[in-house]
Amino acid sequence: MSSPAAPAARPAPPSTACDAADAVAVAVSPTEGSSPPSSPSARTTGTARRAAGRARAALTSASLGLGGLALLVLSVGAAVTLGPAEVSLVNVRDVVLNHLADAQIPVRVSEDAIVWQERLPRALVAAACGAGLGLCGAIMQSLLRNPLADPYVLGVSSGASTGAVAVGVLGLGGVGLGLSGGAFLGALVAFALVLALSRLAGGGHDRVVLAGVAGTQLFSALTSLIVFAVADSHETRGVMFWLLGSLEGVRWDDVALSAGVVALGTLICLRSAHALDAFAFGDEIAASLGLSVRKVRLGLLLLTALMTATLVSVAGAIGFVGLVLPHAARLLVGPRHVRLIPTTAVLGAIFMVWVDAGSRVAFAPTPLPAGVGTALIGVPVFVALLARRRRRA
Amino acid sequence: MSLHAESVSWSRGGALIVDGVTLHPTPGATVGLLGPNGSGKSSLLRLMQGVMRPSSGVVRLDDDELGSVPRRRLARRVAVVGQHADTDMDIRVEDVVRLGRIPHRGAWGGDPTADAAAVAEALEQTGLVEKADRLWHTLSGGERQRAQIARALAQQPDELLLDEPTNHLDIRHQLELLTLVTRLPVTSVVALHDLNLAAMYCDHLVVLRDGAVVAGGDPHEVLTPELIAEVYGVAAEVRHDAARRRVVVSFDPTAALPAVGG
């Protein structure tokens, strides 16, 4: 399968092949004189090669970053042209210029409404969702040391849905809490429950996914229960929104909320990139590298809960974006978070913009829930990751 | 004076795990911690790396109590290598080693030149220059432990704490690893199970039983049949190979004594 998470090509066969080379590297007897670990010429070429490699890598990452951003802007523009009403890329540009730069280019009123009121905010929220959920996945995969972790798999999205539904449908918490506040509380409760459950089940890295499955089922059931119990046909239709996600009818204040929170999250993640790297070999080594493991973990997991909750309150529980995108980004730029974080954000945004555009036009005029597309792509990747994990164990 | 423990004790659930241990490693020396399973070796190392606080006594770095030393500063002085490290990430050896530079980063970044130099030196000291671009998963067990030591060296510590670093290695890699450790220009405290390896590689041995020090000194003074019988509950013959300045312990399986406590 040529999914984005298929294992990277390995430069050499595993383990035993290295042993012969080992023998040269370190002298065995402690009583004999020291032998240099490697020949000087090999060392020089190695250093030179690595320096050249670093320069090349810096150039590549710069061009990759710019290319990615350009691709994202183009994707948003192209996605806005798609749909039942014909709008060209030039129209899109004109409408945007009119609104942002007061360019006063003549466009039809209907085009202006379709682009500015409907499709553009929708594409931007999609981009924010893709970027934010991708970042959440990257953080969770690093901190929980589990490549299968993401807000949806771990039940955080379901918990946020339940919280939002409890506020929106049942009216819990009164006016003060709001959908986003309810979603945040729900996300926190779900996350805490799943982590406690995984500890109860033995605390291994695999347990957290099992606990997440239980959490997802529980909170999905609670969400459905609340919606059906209140049983107003309009709200019953809403259950699909909370379980599968949808970007129908988002407005500019949704754009501001989701983009704002995701931008903040991206900045915090970038500042924490090295801390996230430090978790690669577990808590003990992270602590020995000078990290306040508990503080960093708590802070960053709260950040994922906040981002997930915001995005769920705007777009419902969209699954598997957080799972798939960090792996795709790792295949492109490797596991170091300095590069992984921005790559995941940009890639996630592009991915989600196209998935949403696809769900809009695939069965037009009936829109497909956004989570259907992401799950259709995400589940095979999830299976591939599981299989790969088994091979390594 | 660097890193030292002064009569530290630590208990868990009412049981005394470390019992009044004092440890003053000589700078640059390799100190071996011996003792049966559950004798408190790992706990002592964890006290010395500051992840646990002693219930009495004090671990000091120079003149400062360990608890008052900021974590990041501590990580620039004391590095830790465990029995076995693993990751799910497809991480390259060089990037593993670069993790050791994290404690040297300021709030807004590190010094790329110093980082590159420290990483290159650590790779060279551990003989991993050629393997810098290899992925972690393609390394043998011995190479993985060497990569972890390289990561620890990139921290540029004065002290290296190793908790049974040879546990999962075959004999060749055990010898390689300990040769490497003794040659490093740092003070090493290494918990070991194998008495012969300890005798071969350590300048100084400390033997623990039930959390307390029962013997300490040069390997040839410490490793006696009486002590081995007392601490491990096995009969052993100890030969002193004067020509190679080495102590050789051989065990008598037929004369295993009844198990002692712990």
Interface residues (C-beta under 8 A of the other chain):
Chain A: A8 R10 P11 A12 P13 P14 S15 T16 C18 D19 A21 D22 A23 A25 V26 A27 V28 S29 P30 T31 S34 P37 S38 A42 R43 G46 T47 R50 A51 G53 R54 R145 N146 P147 H274 A275 D277 A278 A280 F281 G282 E284 I285 A287 S288 L289 G290 L291 S292 R330 G334 P335 R336 R389 R392
Chain B: Q49 V51 R71 R72 R73 L74 A75 R76 V78 A79 V80 G82 A85 D86 T87 D88 M89 D90 I91 R92 E94 D95 V96 L99 G100 I102 P103 R105 A116 A120 E124 Q125 T126 G127 L128 V129 E130 K131 A132 D133 R134 L135 H137 T138 L139 S140 G141 G142 E143 R146 Q148 Q155 R172 H173 L175 E176 L178 T179 L180 T182 R183 M200 Y201 R244 R246
